Structures are given as structure tokens and as C-alpha cells.
């Protein structure tokens, strides 16, 4: 992809992120301790993909973690609470501003360095981080540019953990495409990935593992009226039971959590 195309891609992403930052409620940024507690030491068999991502993280006390696309700082806060030395990277100065306010509101004043920069050209030295941790970031990026950058900044034996939306089924993609509404927080460049794209992303790494979460039915539950959303936790548990019993249905999962080792 040409340099000019990437520059345009990133310009649009900065604009999208400004909308997201503007829609973020900053009136009360004090974290709910019970909610944070879910991510401090989650079990391996959790049915929630974000909890599983933090499970894979393991003990990061004193380790350098590149948060690849820190967004509004919700996960930055948890990484800091878990004792990581966080390099919080995002292309959006507006979202980094929100993230700074979040950490200040929660009394985090050290251990986090915010960096405004491109995920396609990470402004860090080679082999300078122990873990790259990214939540819903790769589907915003040019994977062919991102993968070598992640590999470059990781130390030997370092790990990259990603939580990404996936759509392997062409039928489901087609049906989703029939829905005309698109949120202003969604850029024209972002798209769900496929298992094959994630596997290709990891081809230069020494090992790769992937776990599927959430069947399309759970995605429907999340857009139901609030009264009906009480079923969402049951839906997550049901999907996990189905995927455990019939792993082949992972092809239709809507979220993948992957771990790559350099």
C-alpha cells in the first residue's frame, strides 16, 4: 500500500477517533472497582473474551507492555493496576487526552507513558517491549505493515496478544452489509478480520494460538433493548458451551483472542 494511501487511512482514523473521544462521558471517570477486579486475575475458562485476553497477559509486574491502540484508557488503567510499565500508543491525540484524564482520576501517576503515533510505524526501538497488547486494533490497520512492526519491537520470546472481531462466513458478512446504518465512530477502513488473515499476520512468529468466542446470536442480544440485555450473560455462557462441544463452529465465531510468540 502506498505511503499516500496510509496517510489518508490514518487521517480518517484520527477524525473517527475525535468523534469517539467527543462522545465519551468524562464527567465521572472513577473506575468501578468490581469491574476492574474482573481483569486482575481472570480464569482460563472464562466465557468473556476480554477477560481471557487479560488471563493470557499473565504476571506483567515490572514488564514493559506496549498497549497497541490504547483508545480512551480503559484497558490502560487495568494494565497499570497490574503493575506493568505501559507504553500506551494511539494515533489519536483526542483519545489520549481522555486516557490521561482517566488515569489521573484514578490516581495513576507513574508507570504509564502515553505516545501519540502510528501503529504502522511504531515509535519505539527494536526489541524494547515484553508484550504487545491490543484490543480491537488490528481490524483498523494494514496488516502487512503492522505485523513486522509488532515483531520488531518485541524482545525475543516476547508475546503479542490481540482481541479482534472476525467474520469468516461470507453469508454473515453479506447479511451484515445489508444493514444501512453506520455509526460515525466507525471508519470506512475498519472491517472484521478472518481467521486466515490472523494466521497470516502471525507467520513470522514462532508460535500462534487462537480461541473463538461468541456466535452471531450473542451479537444480536447486545443490540436488544436494555430490559432484554439481561440475557447477555446467559448467551455468553451458552456460546462457550456450544463452542467447547463443537469446536468446528468456531468458524462462525465473531471474536478471536490470539497469542503470538516471537
N, C-alpha and C positions, 0 to 999 in steps of 0.2 A: 504494500500500500504506500502511496506517495506521501512525502512529508506534508504537502499542502492538504491532502485529504485528512491526515491525522490531526493537523492543526484545526481544521474545520470541525472534525469529530469532537475534539476536546473543547472548542469554543461552545458548541451546542451543549455539551455536558456541563460546562460551567453555568450556562444560562439555566438549564434544568435544575441544577443544584441550588441556584439562587431562589428559585420558586419553592423548592423543598425547605430551604432554610427559612424563608419568609412565612411558610405555613407551620413552622414548628412553634409550639407554645413554650415560651421561655419565662412565663410568669412564675412557675414553680418547678425548678429543675432538681429539687432534692429527690434522690433515688429512694424507691421503696425497698427497704432492707430485705423484706421477704422475697421480693422478686430478684434482687441481686443474689440472694442466697442460693437460688436455683442453679446458678452458674459457677459457684465456687468449687464444688466438687461433685458434679453430676455423675450418675452411674452409667456404666457402659450400655445397659439395656434400656435407657430412656427412650421414650417414643417421640421425643421432641428433637428436631434436627439441630436447633441452636444449642440446646443442652449437650447434645452429642458432640458438637464441634468443640465446646469447652471441655468436654471429657477428654477428647483427643489431645488437647493442649497439654495436659499433664502439669507437672510441677515446673513453673516458669520463674520461680523466685530468683532474682538476680540475672536472669537471662534477657538478652536483647530480642524483643519481638517487634517486627515490622507489622503494624496494622495497616494492611493494604486497602486503602479506601476507608478512612475512619468515619466519614459521614458526620453525624451530629454528636458523636462521642459516647453513645450509649454503651457500646462494647469497649471503648477505651477505658471507661470508668471501671469496668469489671476486670480488665487486664491489669490495670494499676492496682486494684484491690487485691489481686492475686500475686502481687509482688514483682511483676515483670518490669523491665526497663523498656518503655514503649516508645517506638518511633511511629507516630501517628501521621500517616501520609494521606492527603486528599488534594485533588486538583481545585477544589472549591474554597476560596477564602471565606465565603459566607458560611459554609458548613463548619469550617474550622473555627470560626468565631463562635458559633453555637456550642461546639465541643469544648472550647476553652471555658465558656460560661458554665457549662455543666460540671466540669471538674472543679472549678472554683467554688461553685455552690455546694459541692460535696466534700470540700476540704482537701482535695488532692492538689498539692503544690509542688511536688517533686516526682521524679521518675517517669515523666512524660515529656517528650519533645514533639511539638507539632510542626509539620513540614507541608507547606503548600508546594505541590509539584506533580509531575506527570507519572502515572503508573506505567506508561510506555517507556519512560526513561528515568528510572528511579535515582534520585539524587543522593545515593549512598555508595560507599566504597565496596569493592568486591569482598566477599566473604566476611561481611560485617554484622550479620544477624544470625540468631539461632533458629528463629521461627518466623515464617511469614503467615499471617493470619488474616483471611479475607472473607467477609460475609457479604454475599450478593454483590461481588465486584467484577468477576471475570466476564459476566454477560454484558458488561458495559464496554469491554475492551477489545482491541485487536489481539487475538490470542497468540498470533505468530510473533508479535513484538513483546508481549507480556511475559511469555514463558522463559525466554533466555534471560530477561531481566531478573525475574524471581530466582532463577538458578544462579545467576551471577552473584547476587548479594548474600545468598545463603552460605554459611560455613559448611565444610564437608560433614556429612551426617545430619545437616540441618533439615528441618521439615517445613513443608508448606501445607496448610490446612485451609480448605475452601468449602463454603456452603453456597450452593448455586441452584437457581431454578433450571429445570430440564424439561424438554418436550421431545421425546423420541418418536412418538406416534404422529404421522402426517395427518391422520384424521383429526386428532385432537387439536393440532395446530390449525387446521382448516376451520374447525368449528370456532375456535377462539378468535380467528381472524374475521369471522362474521359479525363480531360484536363491535359496533362502530365507535363506542366511546373510548377515548384515550385520555388518561389523566395528564394534566400539564406537568406533573412530576416525572413523566416517562419521556425519555429522549427517543428520537427516531432511530438511533443506532443500537439501543439495547434490545436484546432478544434472548429468549430461553436457549440454553445450550443443549447439546445431545451428549449421550454417553461417549460416542466416538470422538467428539471434539475434546472432551475432558481427557480421554485416554491419549489422544494425540498431543495435547498440551504437556502431558507427563512423560513423553517418550525419552527425554534425556535424563530423567531421574532414575535412581537405582531401584526404587520400588514404588508401587502405587496400590492403594486400596480405596474402595468406594462402597458407600452404603446408601440404599434407597429409602426415602421417606415420602409418605403422603400420596395416596391415589387421587385421581381427579375429583372424586366425591367430596373429599375434605376441602378442596378449593372452593366448592360450591357453598359449603357450610359457612366459610369465612365471610361471604357476602350476604348472608341472610340477615334479617332484622335482628337487633340486639337481643330480643327475648329468645329467639331461636338459636343464638350462638352458644347457649348453654350446652349444646350438644357437641361443641367442637372438641372437647377433651375426649369424649367417648369415641368420636370419629378418629382422632389420632391413635387411640389405643386399638381400635378395630383395624385400621390400616396396618399398624405394626404387626398385629396377629396374622393378618392375611399375607403380608409380605414374608413373614417368617415361615409360614406354612407352604406358600407357593412362591419361591424366590423369582421365578420367571416373570411374575407380574411386576417386578421391578422395572421392566421396560416401560411401563406406563406411569411410573412414579413421577411426581412433579418437583421433587427436591433431591439433590445428591449432596452428600458430605464426603469429601475426598481428602486423602492424606498422601503426600508425595515426599519421598526422602531423597536428598541429594547424594 
